[in-house]
């Protein structure tokens, strides 16, 4: 009995460190406009940047002319934000874990894109870019308005205009085909 209580205690203590909050994971926080925790924000941004870099590298190979132009800017810009985020974490200004790889949801999307070409690639890529940038704008707005780490909150606010511009560009991809 004593051992069970100790194990349960460790599970309860480790849970927040190992998992993203349920509200952020299910999109409830976004729907309610609730700011993510610092750990959730860092994890979401890091995964988003990894996905943007990898999916846009694919678009540089498989996309049409406008997608290739868009993709070049996305790889450059998301590499920059990824580097900035890593700098905030490694400097000690932000206490959070950076994920080393994509989560299964983003990996599945990337795998789906790898199997597509032509109009099928363009259709999926374009809708994924719009969706990803809508999510990113929401995430950054919520953290910039209510985040608990002042350095990260400031960075989120400074990064937000570029993400809004990315969303606009992504929404115009379909129009340029």
C-alpha positions, -999 to 999 in steps of 0.1 A, spaced: 0 0 0 28 24 10 46 17 -23 14 24 -43 10 57 -26 46 66 -34 43 56 -70 11 75 -73 28 106 -58 56 104 -84 31 100 -113 11 130 -101 43 151 -97 58 140 -130 26 144 -150 29 182 -156 65 178 -166 59 150 -190 27 161 -207 13 192 -222 -17 205 -203 -49 190 -214 -64 224 -222 -36 233 -246 -35 198 -261 -72 197 -269 -75 233 -281 -98 242 -251 -74 270 -241 -74 285 -276 -112 284 -278 -115 301 -244 -86 325 -251 -66 312 -221 -29 318 -221 -8 287 -223 17 278 -196 53 287 -204 62 250 -208 32 245 -232 41 276 -252 77 266 -256 68 231 -267 41 242 -291 64 269 -307 93 245 -310 72 218 -327 55 244 -349 89 257 -361 102 222 -368 70 214 -388 72 247 -407 108 241 -416 104 205 -427 71 210 -446 84 241 -464 116 222 -474 93 197 -491 74 226 -508 108 239 -521 111 206 -539 75 197 -548 56 230 -549 47 254 -577 65 287 -582 44 307 -556 47 278 -530 85 277 -535 88 314 -529 66 312 -498 85 281 -486 119 299 -489 106 327 -467 91 303 -442 123 282 -438 143 314 -432 118 330 -408 110 298 -388 147 289 -385 152 324 -371 124 321 -345 136 286 -336 171 299 -330 157 328 -309 136 304 -288 165 281 -282 186 312 -271 160 322 -246 159 287 -231 197 281 -231 203 316 -215 182 305 -186 157 333 -191 130 307 -199 128 275 -179 113 249 -202 122 218 -221 126 220 -259 113 189 -277 138 171 -299 114 159 -325 79 165 -339 49 151 -320 29 123 -337 2 147 -351 28 169 -369 48 139 -380 17 124 -396 10 156 -415 45 157 -428 44 120 -438 11 127 -456 27 156 -475 58 134 -485 34 111 -503 17 138 -524 26 156 -556 12 181 -580 -22 195 -572 -27 171 -543 5 183 -527 -5 220 -533 -40 215 -518 -28 198 -487 3 220 -482 -17 252 -486 -45 242 -462 -19 229 -437 0 263 -439 -32 283 -433 -42 261 -403 -7 261 -388 -4 298 -390 -39 304 -376 -29 282 -346 4 300 -343 -12 335 -343 -36 323 -316 -9 308 -295 14 339 -297 -15 363 -291 -26 344 -260 10 342 -246 18 378 -254 -13 389 -236 -12 366 -206 21 347 -204 39 344 -171 75 348 -183 83 385 -192 111 378 -216 91 351 -235 60 373 -234 79 402 -250 94 379 -276 59 365 -284 46 401 -289 75 410 -312 71 378 -333 34 381 -337 33 406 -366 55 383 -387 32 354 -380 2 374 -390 20 382 -423 28 345 -428 -9 338 -423 -18 364 -450 7 349 -474 -6 313 -467 -42 324 -473 -31 339 -507 -13 307 -519 -46 293 -533 -53 326 -551 -19 325 -569 -24 291 -585 
